[in-house]
């Protein structure tokens, strides 16, 4: 399994997961031109996208989902108008998509029907989870000791509070239907990672209330405090592709 976070952040999100001639695109909050340019740089083309998953109905995730044939698109019921039963992803059920087994998880966000995924192929498992205010105990039982984690690390609380954003917006980000902060994310990963874990990618960083350096430093401090020796942590970007899994640069 290989994965490529094509864009991650409030200006647009898209992630491509590929194995054995089967590709899953998670979200399409970037333009078709950007999507195809980034895929082409990696040696992929539009026809390599076999399935398209939508995590929720916010603009930075669904902006250009319409460029795909509706037959390719899958999501939770309320995220897409008139979504039929076959294309509906039910939380806490498994579905087979080509070589991939996909377990859909319910997340907590101020969207219509937000979801995340545990995606499995060839004895490897990847978590994709962003845009959630907290992670439930139910979800945690499915997230233990996976190979790869693409997990939200949206903001530093002090940096967020120092922004000029109105208080209602700060509260929206901080509450249980908002976004995971760096500390929460790091403590969560301390509990989740295990001997199988190869990589963690921190995703959906705020451009105003976080930095790559801040997120990594928080992880480093908390991992050290918990006596966890794990350093293969990457940070997803709004602009640059961040790749992982069985991918050769």
Buried (B, 14 or more C-beta within 10 A) or exposed (E): BBBBBBBBBBBBBBBBBBBEEBBBBBBBBBBEEBBBEBBEEBEBEBEBBBBBBBBBBBEBBBBBBEEBEEEBBBBBBBBBEEBEEEBBBEBEEEBEBBBBBBBBBBBBBBBBBBBBBBBBBEEBBBBBBBBBBBBEEEBEEBBEEBBBBBBBBBBBBEBBEEBEBEEEEBEBBBEEBBBBBBBBBBBBBBEBBEEEBBBBBBBBBBEBBBBBEBBBEBBBEBBEEEEBEBEEBBBBBBEEBBBBBEEEE
